[in-house]
């Protein structure tokens, strides 16, 4: 729908501007929501089962017990995190729908007030009254565009993808499972939990460093700093769990 709106707007441009737009292609990263879900899922998936495995190993549990508890935690965590992502995305969609209905009612019931709000928004961008008056009048003739303008520039809301909630839930859940399998993998092959723990520490810290670097790269932060911070958080969590387990069960 948004693509169709964009094409309709493009047809109203004069030929010179159309030519300029066709010659210039901007490269923007547009998968922010997907990356955010992956970061949430993998980050918790690497850290929580890692800390759990370290804690159980510190309590002298066998590898089979650590693995059983770890798999149960990963399953429960994936469901919980996925459901949380679904509800969060659903809440955003519901909020957008409520605000959209309110704006649709306001452009009908209090059009002069809404027109004044458009003028105020444009004035904040430095547009003079004689410049924004034609824009306000044009929007008043097109209620749909008027509502879209108010949603974006007054409320800062973009129309959500109707499939966003389900996609978010699946992405977070799958990312959690993938992340959670990393610290548990050594316990599959090493029967002694203490030896498996050392292997888990090496593998998981390596994964955290790689994940942190990738996260920093895609989010525009310093990749090496992000890698160090991510690995440090995982190390502190597992060390705390291991230390508490040893203190309670020497």
Secondary structure, 3 states (H helix, E strand, C coil): CHHHHHHHHHHCCCHHHHHHHHHCCCCCCCCHHHHHHHHHHHHHHHHHHHHHHHHHHHCCCCHHHHHHHHHHHHHHHHHHHHHHHHHHHHHHHHHHHHHHHHHHHHHHHCHHHHHHHHHHHHHHCCCCHHHHHHHHHHHHCCHHHHHHHHHHHHCCCCCCCCCHHHHHHHHHHHHHHHHHHHHHHHHHHCCCHHHHHHHHHHHHHHHHHHHHHHHHHHHCCCHHHHHHHHHHHHHHHHHHHHHHHHHHCC
